[in-house]
Amino acid sequence: MQDTVYNYYNNKILALATDLKKIRRTIAYLYLARFITFLSVIAFLVFFIKFNYNYLFLCFACISLLLFLFAVKLDLKFVYKEKFFANKLLINKNELKYIDHQYQEHETGDEYTVLNPHLIADFDIFGNGSLFQYLNRCSTTIGKNKLAENLCKSELNETIITEKQEAIKELAEKNDFIQDFQAYGMFISENGNELASLQNWLNETAQNLKLLKLLIIVIPLLNLIWFLLVAFGLLSVNSITFPILLSLSIIGFYKKKIGNAHDQLGKTAKIFEKYSTLIHLIEKETFKSSYLSALKQKLSHQNEKASHSLTKLFKLLNSFDIRYNILAFFILNSLFIFDIQIFCRLEKWKAKHKNSINLWFATLAEIDAFISFGAYAFNNRHFVSYPQISDKKFCFEATAMGHPLLHPSVRINNSIQFNGMPAVMIITGANMAGKSTFLLTMAVNLIIAMNGAPVCAKSFVFTPCDILSSIKIQDSLANNESYFYAELVRLKSIIEYQKTHPKTLVVLDEILRGTNTKDKQLGSLGLLEKLISQHAIVIMATHDVSIGEMEKKYPGIVCNHCFEVELTNDQLIFDYKLKDGINQKLNASFLMKKMGIIASDINTV
């Protein structure tokens, strides 16, 4: 079944490669046309002079110049098109790698580890080989920020989850739109400060433009009249210095305000042009799902589309950059006080769009993040399903559930049924039998489900909930904290949070490793007793099979599952299949014997 997706991308790659060859051939012809027309301009000008200023040759020179400029314009168009198709070709090649789970060359998202440190560390949300690295197809920094934020928090609103599911389903069927969005997005080169600079400018106190609006009419008019008077001999030529000095003095008086605006916005013009391209792509796309339709409607203000407004801003900022040219600066400002004209138009743009622009970028970020889930859903359509939301107090039921980061060829799927409040699932098993992977599989699929995306399971029914965990605890020399103390602090915070947020899934993996066996057992049992008394939902992986005896004390609340290991032909065999009951076999001593660490006459399994 996955061959269908492979074939889709391979066919796209072949088609794009063919299109690129045609475009590059056209660019080569245009280069030749530019060369010939440029030489023609020079040749006809030489003939014009050589043949006694024959105006026929001058006409030919002008025609050649027009043809040269036309060829240059076409060349720029095809060079941009070449880059666009090259981007799409790279996207399709990358998607084939994603399908083969070769995605480690992409961004890890390590900068987002501060968002939810415990969840992130315990379930490999960010980092090399992480969920973020596997999912991320974002084209903008704000999109990546939104995707990271969504992966680090639980969406508990069932209506929103359902609407997001419909949105992702729709995007998964719009792969051409996804790839166009990504291809245009690859033209964006951000420094990370563009939106902050824009926000600082938007937050500035509005300027009083009454005097400036008067000046930008009066001064150019005064200059025009003055020059006409000089032209007709009514004023001396030397008197021209007065209106020029007046104009430049006005520019100098407002230099600081104009300079601040230019410093904040001048370097961001190209970014806003490219953002407007992505927004325009959204605006012209037809969406049926209510969530995407609602997002699209936010991209307009006062009957003007966001892309048009941003294009205007881009053009204003481009005009502002003329001040870098000394000659243009002098002429335009001495005659028309050009900088003040642009400043007034920027202030007018700000007044009109100040309250809308954050909404536009938030919408762009959200759709950018959705595209990541849409691409994931498209690539894995044969292995995923869209979850159902349960109306029970708590429900986690999955059939043939696997970890999405594992390649299908090595992925082992398991089914699970976990209901009620309180509810405790104890998973025992030998070393390397699959306990920790199963915990990660449950949590990662739950995180994906609460984002409205399809999960790696044949069927999946769940109740939205918070997720707290104690798995990869780190000690801290800087804070003078031992591993054991850090773990106790974490467990205490889980208990306190669960008191006020009952619908929280608590995931524990081999807790209290920093103490002796008896102490660990007593502590684990005590913690579970405490959580049961708070009607908590807990899943715990442990080597301590005695903890499984709690099932007798709390029937219907505590359930036991395990991962077993078999010894065949003096080899350990792991099937990674979840079974009912308590684990009966161990493997640590067997492995130590195989490695020669302990004596071979010790009974192992």
DAWO-V952142 format. One record per residue. N is the residue number from 0. SS is DSSP state (h for helix, s for strand, l for the rest). Layout:
BEGIN
N:SS
N:SS
END
This chain:
BEGIN
0:l
1:h
2:h
3:h
4:h
5:h
6:h
7:h
8:h
9:h
10:h
11:h
12:h
13:h
14:h
15:h
16:h
17:h
18:h
19:h
20:h
21:h
22:h
23:h
24:h
25:h
26:h
27:h
28:h
29:h
30:h
31:h
32:h
33:h
34:h
35:h
36:h
37:h
38:h
39:h
40:h
41:h
42:h
43:h
44:h
45:h
46:h
47:h
48:h
49:h
50:l
51:l
52:l
53:l
54:h
55:h
56:h
57:h
58:h
59:h
60:h
61:h
62:h
63:h
64:h
65:h
66:h
67:h
68:h
69:h
70:h
71:h
72:h
73:h
74:h
75:h
76:h
77:h
78:h
79:h
80:h
81:h
82:h
83:h
84:h
85:h
86:h
87:h
88:h
89:h
90:h
91:h
92:h
93:h
94:h
95:h
96:h
97:h
98:h
99:l
100:l
101:l
102:l
103:l
104:l
105:l
106:l
107:l
108:l
109:h
110:h
111:h
112:l
113:l
114:l
115:l
116:h
117:h
118:h
119:h
120:h
121:h
122:h
123:l
124:l
125:l
126:l
127:l
128:l
129:l
130:h
131:h
132:h
133:h
134:h
135:l
136:l
137:l
138:l
139:l
140:h
141:h
142:h
143:h
144:h
145:h
146:h
147:h
148:h
149:h
150:h
151:l
152:l
153:l
154:l
155:l
156:l
157:h
158:h
159:h
160:h
161:h
162:h
163:h
164:h
165:h
166:h
167:h
168:h
169:h
170:h
171:h
172:l
173:l
174:h
175:h
176:h
177:h
178:h
179:h
180:h
181:h
182:h
183:h
184:h
185:l
186:l
187:l
188:l
189:l
190:l
191:l
192:l
193:h
194:h
195:h
196:h
197:h
198:h
199:h
200:h
201:h
202:h
203:l
204:l
205:l
206:l
207:l
208:l
209:h
210:h
211:h
212:h
213:h
214:h
215:h
216:h
217:h
218:h
219:h
220:h
221:h
222:h
223:h
224:h
225:h
226:h
227:h
228:h
229:h
230:h
231:l
232:l
233:l
234:l
235:l
236:h
237:h
238:h
239:h
240:h
241:h
242:h
243:h
244:h
245:h
246:h
247:h
248:h
249:h
250:h
251:h
252:h
253:l
254:h
255:h
256:h
257:h
258:h
259:h
260:h
261:h
262:h
263:h
264:h
265:h
266:h
267:h
268:h
269:h
270:h
271:h
272:h
273:h
274:h
275:h
276:h
277:h
278:h
279:h
280:h
281:h
282:h
283:h
284:l
285:l
286:l
287:l
288:l
289:h
290:h
291:h
292:h
293:h
294:h
295:h
296:h
297:l
298:l
299:s
300:s
301:l
302:l
303:s
304:s
305:h
306:h
307:h
308:h
309:h
310:h
311:h
312:h
313:h
314:h
315:h
316:h
317:h
318:h
319:h
320:h
321:h
322:h
323:h
324:l
325:h
326:h
327:h
328:h
329:h
330:h
331:h
332:h
333:h
334:h
335:h
336:l
337:h
338:h
339:h
340:h
341:h
342:h
343:h
344:h
345:h
346:h
347:h
348:h
349:h
350:h
351:h
352:h
353:l
354:l
355:l
356:h
357:h
358:h
359:h
360:h
361:h
362:h
363:h
364:h
365:h
366:h
367:h
368:h
369:h
370:h
371:h
372:h
373:h
374:h
375:h
376:h
377:h
378:h
379:l
380:l
381:l
382:l
383:l
384:s
385:l
386:l
387:s
388:s
389:l
390:l
391:l
392:l
393:l
394:s
395:s
396:s
397:s
398:s
399:s
400:s
401:l
402:l
403:l
404:l
405:l
406:l
407:l
408:l
409:l
410:l
411:l
412:l
413:s
414:s
415:s
416:s
417:s
418:s
419:l
420:l
421:l
422:s
423:s
424:s
425:s
426:s
427:s
428:s
429:l
430:l
431:l
432:l
433:l
434:h
435:h
436:h
437:h
438:h
439:h
440:h
441:h
442:h
443:h
444:h
445:h
446:h
447:h
448:h
449:h
450:l
451:l
452:l
453:l
454:s
455:l
456:l
457:l
458:s
459:s
460:s
461:s
462:l
463:l
464:l
465:s
466:s
467:s
468:s
469:s
470:l
471:l
472:l
473:l
474:l
475:s
476:l
477:l
478:l
479:l
480:s
481:l
482:h
483:h
484:h
485:h
486:h
487:h
488:h
489:h
490:h
491:h
492:h
493:h
494:h
495:h
496:h
497:h
498:h
499:h
500:l
501:l
502:l
503:s
504:s
505:s
506:s
507:s
508:s
509:l
510:l
511:l
512:l
513:l
514:l
515:l
516:h
517:h
518:h
519:h
520:h
521:h
522:h
523:h
524:h
525:h
526:h
527:h
528:h
529:h
530:h
531:h
532:h
533:l
534:l
535:l
536:s
537:s
538:s
539:s
540:s
541:s
542:l
543:l
544:h
545:h
546:h
547:h
548:h
549:h
550:h
551:h
552:h
553:l
554:l
555:l
556:l
557:s
558:s
559:s
560:s
561:s
562:s
563:s
564:s
565:s
566:s
567:s
568:l
569:l
570:s
571:s
572:s
573:s
574:s
575:s
576:s
577:s
578:s
579:s
580:l
581:l
582:l
583:l
584:l
585:l
586:l
587:h
588:h
589:h
590:h
591:h
592:h
593:h
594:l
595:l
596:l
597:l
598:l
599:l
600:l
601:l
602:l
603:l
604:l
END
